Amino acid sequence: MFVILSTSVGLVAIGSGTGLIPLPYEMFVLAERMVFVFKAHMVTGAIVLMLAPAVIAVRHHARLHRMLGRVMGGFVVIAGLTSFPVATMSDSSIAARAGFFVQGLVWLYLLVRGVIAIRAGDRARHARFMLAMVAVTSGAVWFRVIVGSAILLRLPFEPVYAAASWLGWILPLIVVLAWPQLTRGLLVRRPFTGPSPLTV
C-alpha cells in the first residue's frame, strides 16, 4: 500500500515540479518566487520517495543496495537543503513553515547518522537510522492524506494544514523508533536473497 501511495505522490510531485501538472495557487505563487529551488525540491524529493522502497527491497544485495543508497542519499541532500528556503518563503502559517523546516533538518540528520553508522560497520544502527529517515520521507504521503481528508470532511483548513506539516512525518517516525522489531526484521536474512550488504 505504501509503495502505491509513495509512487503516486512521487509521480504527481515530479509532474508538478516539471510543470506537467498544474499547481495549486499557493504552490504556484511559491514556484514563481523561486523557480529553480522549488522545482529542485519537488523533483528530488519525489525521486527519494519512489527510490526508498527499492533500496529497502535490495538490502541483501550489497552492490545494488549500495549503489541505489548512494543515489538516494544524494537526492536527499538536495531535497533537504532546498526544503529550507521553500519552507521559509512559503505563504503558509508560521507553524506550518516550522514543521516543514524541522522535517528537513531531521531528514538530513538521520541520513548523516546512517552514513556514519555503516562506515563504522554497524549495520543495525545504519538500518535503524535509514528506516527512520524513510519514515520522515513518508511524511510527504501522510501530509497529503491528512490534508485531503480534511478537505473531504470540510474541516478548518489552516489548523489542519499546520498540524499535518508536523504529524505527517512525526507519527511515522515515532512508530519506527518505538518498534525496534522493524529494524531487526530488515536485518534478518531471507532465503535466496543474495549476499549481505558490505560496509561502504
N, C-alpha and C positions, 0 to 999 in steps of 0.2 A: 504493500500500500504506500509506504513512504517513498519507494523508488518511483512509483507512478506519479505521486504528488510532486516530488522534487524535480522529476523530468519535465512535468507540465509547467511548473512555476519557472524552471530554468529556461525553457523554450520561450515562454512569454516574456521573460526578462530580457533575453537576447533580442527578441523581436522588438521590444520597447526601446532597448538601448541602441539598436541599429536603425530605428525609425520605421521598421516594417509594420509595427503595431502602434496605433495612436496611444498617446499617454493621457492619463487623467490630467485635468487642468493644472493642479498643484505641481505635479511632476513635470508637466510641460514647461511651466514657468522656471522650475529649477534647472531643467535641461537647457533652456535658453540662456540661463545665467552662467552656467559653467559647462559648456558643451562637451569638451574632451573629458573632463574629470567625471561627469555624470555618466557618460557612455562607458567609460573605462570601468567604473564601479559596477554598473548594471551587467555588463557582459562578463567580466571576470568573476563576479560573484555568482552568476548563473552557471558558469563553467565549473566552479568549485562544487556547487550544489549537485550537478549532474555527475561529476567525477567521483565524489565521495563514496557512493555505493560500490563503484568498480574497484576503487583502491582497497576497500574492506574485503571485497569478494576474492581478490587475488593475493590476500595477505600471506598465504603459504607458498606463493611462487616468488621467490626472492627478487629476481631481476625485474620482473614485470611490476611487482609491488613497489620496488624502489624507484623505478622509472616514473610510474604514474604518481607516486607520492611526491616526488620532486616537482613534477609538473603542477600538481595540485597546490603544493606549497608555494610555488611562485605566484600562482593566481591568487592565493590567499593574501600574500603580501600586498599585491597591487590593490585587490578589493578592500583589504583592511585599511591601507593608507588613504585610499580615496574616500573611505567612509567618513573620515573626519571632516573634510570640507563639505561633503554632501550633507551631513547631519547639521553642521554649523550654519550653513547657508539656507537650510530648509525654512519654509514658512510655517512649519508645524509648531506646536506649543513647546515651551522650554522643556517640559517633562518628556515629551516625545523625542526631541532632539538629544536630550541627555541619554535616553535609552539607547538610541542608535549609536551615539558616540561611545558609550561604555561597552556596547556589544563589540564594536570594532577593537577596542583595547583588549578585551578579554579574548577575543578571537586570535589576535596576534600573539598575546602572551601564551596561550595554550599551544600554538604552533611552535614557538621558540622552545618551550619546555619539552615538547615532544621530540624535537630535533636533538636537543641536548641529551635526552634520555637514551635515544637509540645510538647516538655517538658514544655514549658511555657503555653500551652493550646491555642496557636494561630494557628488555623487550616488554616486560609487564608495565613499567611506568610509561614507556612510549605508547603502548596500546591504550592506556588509561587517558593520557593527555590527548591523543589523537581522537579517541572516541568522544571525549568532552568537547573537542574542537568541532567535530561533526555535529554534535548536539547544538552548539551555538550557531553553526551554519544553518541548521534546520529551522532556526528562527524565522528565516525568510518565508518558509512554508506556513508555519503556525501563525505568524503575524497576519498573513493573508486570510487564513481560515478564520481567525478571530474577528478581523475587521469585516470580512464578507458575511459572517454570521450576524454581526451586529447590524449590518445594513439590512439583511433579510428580516431581522426581528425588530427593526426600526428603533434600535437603542440609540441613546445620545452618542453622536459620532466622535466628538473631540475627546471626551474622557476615555472612551473605549480605545480609540486610536493611541492615546498616550499609554494606557495600560498595556496594550498589545505590544508596543515598542519595547517593553521590559519583559512581560510574561512570555512572549513568543520564544525567547531564547533562554530565559532563566529557568522555566519549568522543565524543558528537556535536559538542561544541564544538571539540574537537581536530581532528576531521575537517574542519569548516568552516574553521578557521584554517589548517590545513595544505594546504587545497585551494583556492587563490585562484581557480581556473577557475570555481568555483561562482558567485562574485560577478560575474565578467566575463560569465558566461552570463546572469545576471539582467539585465544592462545592455544586452545585445545586442538590437537592435530586430528583432522578428519581423514578417513581412508582415501588413498589415491588423489590427494590434493597437491602432491609435489613436495619439494624440499621446504624446510622452514626458512623464514627470512634471515638474511645475514645482516650484521650491523653495517652501517654506512661508513 
